[in-house]
Amino acid sequence: MKDAIKQIADRMATGQNIAFTGAGISTESGIPDYRSQGGIWDEFKPVYFDEFMSQKSARIEYWRQKAAMYDDLQKAEPNAAHLALADLYHQGRLAAVITQNIDGLHQESGISADDVIELHGNTRRVRCMACGVVSSDHEAFKRIAAGDLAPECHCGGYLKPDTISFGQAMPEAEVKRATGLAQACDLFLVVGSTLLVQPAALLPDMARRSGAFLAIVNLSETPYDTVCDVRIKGKAGEVLPRITRQTLK
């Protein structure tokens, strides 16, 4: 592992470097994984976007599921891995973070929101599906606690956490920006992702085919393990701080 860490740190000394993060970086902050065995979808049946838009009962169930996860998200704080990426960002060794996560912890760690590309949205925001107004999740959950189980906007539109649901289109601007960054970067660092969820999982291949150094830090296997330049099996909160320290030597 020591040699692999040095390789990544040396590569980060120059060029444009991008990090790509998945659920594995945030589980260390106490946020449950969605897709792995024992994850969120073992407990809840996903509500599809068309169901949310067409059935009040589906909207009530969707908000019930979000409410069940609310406390974990509110208590969660950036862990050592988030802070290590923020250190690399402030050193000028990391240009941006592309994330599949919806928890906002990269921004809380100190990375500018402008340089965090959220492919699946952010659950701490609420968006009206009619007029597009964005508000905080706190007010929505206050209304739910008071008995308004499927809150609506003042315009009559349905309020929904600003995240991508099953069957909902990916955010066009974010996908376009992430694609451009992947194709232009010199190093693409994957952290805590199984790289199975499409279309986000195509980004490492785009980076690799464009000549980038592909490094993966993840506990479980990924489809790119045999084609990447460096693969470290370990916890992000243990590995990334070592990479950060190595860049300072």
N, C-alpha and C positions, 0 to 999 in steps of 0.2 A: 504493500500500500504506500509505503514511503516514496518509492520511485514514481508511482502513478501520481501522487500528490504533487511532487516536484515537476513532473511533466506538465500538469495542468497549470501550476503557478507560473512556470517559465513561459508557457504559451500566452498567459494573460498579461504578460509584461508589455506586449505591444498589440496593435491592431484593435479592431472593434469586436468586443466580446458580448455575447448574449446568454442569459440564463433562461431556462425553460423549466417551470416548476409545476408539480402535481401534488396530489393529496398527501404524499409521503412526507413533505416538508412540514405540513401543518398538523399531522397526527401527533407530533412531538409537542404541540401547543395544546393538546387535549381535544382537538376537533376530530370527530369520528370520520373514518374513511367511508365513502359512499358505496363503492362497488365490490370491494373484497369481501371474502367470507366473514360474516359477523358485522358487516357494514350497515349503513343506513337502509339500503334497499332490501336487506334481509328482514328489516322491521316494518318498513312502509312499502306499500304498492305505489309506484310513481304515478303522478297525475299528469297526463299528456296535455300539451298546450291546447289542442282543439277541445278537449274536455273542459279545461279551465274556462275557455272563452264561451262555451255553449251551455254549461250546466252550473247552476248555483251550488248544487251539492258538491260538485268537484272543486269549486273555489273554496268552499268551507273546509273540505278535506285537505286541500293544498295548504291553506293557512294553518290548519291544525298541525300538520307535519312541520311547518316552519316554526310554529310556536314551541314544539317539542324540542327543537334544536337551538332555540333562541338563547337559553342560559349558557350553553357551552360556547356559543359564539361571542357572547358578551364578556365572558370571563377569560377568553383566550387572549394571550399576549404573544408578540413575536418571540420565537425561541432563538437558540444560538445559531441555527442555520439562517434564519431570516436576517439576523444581525450581521452575520458574516457576509452575506450578499450585499447588505447595505454598506458595510465597510469597503468592499471591493468597488461598489458604485462610487463612493465618495473619494476613493483613491484614483478614480478615473480609469479603472480597469474593467468596468462593467458598464456598457452603454444603456442597457434596458433589461427588463425582466418580462418575459411572456409567461403568463400563468393560466392554468386551468382552474385555479382555486377562486372561490367566491368570498373569501373571508376578510379581505382588505389588510391582511397582516404585513404585506410588503410595504404598503404605504405607511403603516404604523411604525415600521422598523426604521423609517427615515428616507426611503426612496421616493423621489418625486412622483406624484400621481401621473404626471405627463409621461413618465418613463416606465410605467407599469401597464402592460397591455393585457386586459382581462378578457380572455376568450369566452368565458362562460358567465360574465357579468359579476355583480357584487351584491350579496344578500343584505348588505347594510343600507342599500338604497331601495326605495320603492318607486315604481313608475306607473303612471296611469296609462292603460292600454288604449285610451281614446285620444287624450290631448297631449300625452307625452310628458307631463309635468313630473319632475323627480322630487321626492321628499325623503325624509329620514324614516327608518324602520320603527323608531321609537313610538311615533305617533300612531302608526298602524297597529302596533301591538297593544297600545293603551286602549284603542277602540275595540280590539278583539277581547281583551280582558273585561271590558265593560259590556260585552254581549253582542257586539257587531261582528259576527263571525266571518263575513265576507265583505270587508270594507270597500266602499266605492269613493271615487273622486267627487269633488263638488260639481264637476261637469256631467256626472252620471256614469263615467267610464269605470272599468274594473281596475282596482289597485292590485299590483302584483310585485313581489320582490324582483328587483332588476337583475334577474338571473335567467339563463337559458334553460327552458324546460324541454323535456323529451318532445320531439316533433316541432320545436320552434327553430326558426332560422338562426344561424350564427350571425353575430354582429358584423356586418360587411366591412366597416371601416377598420375594426380591430383585426379581422382576418387578413385584410389587405396589408396593413402595416406589419403584422407578424410575419407574413410571407416575405415582404421586402427585406425585413431585418434578417431573416433566416438565410436568404439568398445572398446577402451582402456581408455577412459577418465572417470573421476569421476564426472564431472559436464559438462553438455552440455547446453549452453546459446544461445537461439534463439533470434535474434534481427531483427525486421522489415521485417519478411517474413511471407507470408500467408501459406507457406509449402504446396503448391499445385503443384509446378513444379517438375516433376520426371526427373531423379532419385534422385536429391538432396534432395527431401522431405522425402526420406526413411532414411536419416541419423539420425534424432531424434529418430526414432523407434529403429534403431540399437543401439544407445547409451542407450536408456531406457532399452532395453532387455538385455543389457550387465551390467546393474546395476547402470548406471549413474543417477545422479539427473538431471531432465529435467526442465529447467526454460524457460519461454517464455515472452518476452517483445514485444508487438505488439498492434497496434491500432485496427485492425480488427480481426475477429475470425480465428482460424486455426483448422484443423482436430485433433490436439493434445490437445486441450484445456481441455478436460475431463479426460485425462490420464496423463498430466504433473504434476509435483510436485508443481510448483508455476506458476501462470499466472498473469502478470501485464498488464492491458490495459492502455497504455499511450505512449507518444512520447519518442522515444529513447533518444533524446537530453536532456530530462528532467529527465528520470529515471536513465540512466546509470551513470551520474555524482553523483547521490545520492548513488548508489551502491559503487562507488569508494571511496567516502568520508566515507562510513560506514566501508569499509575494513581497514581504517586507524585508527579507534577508538580503 
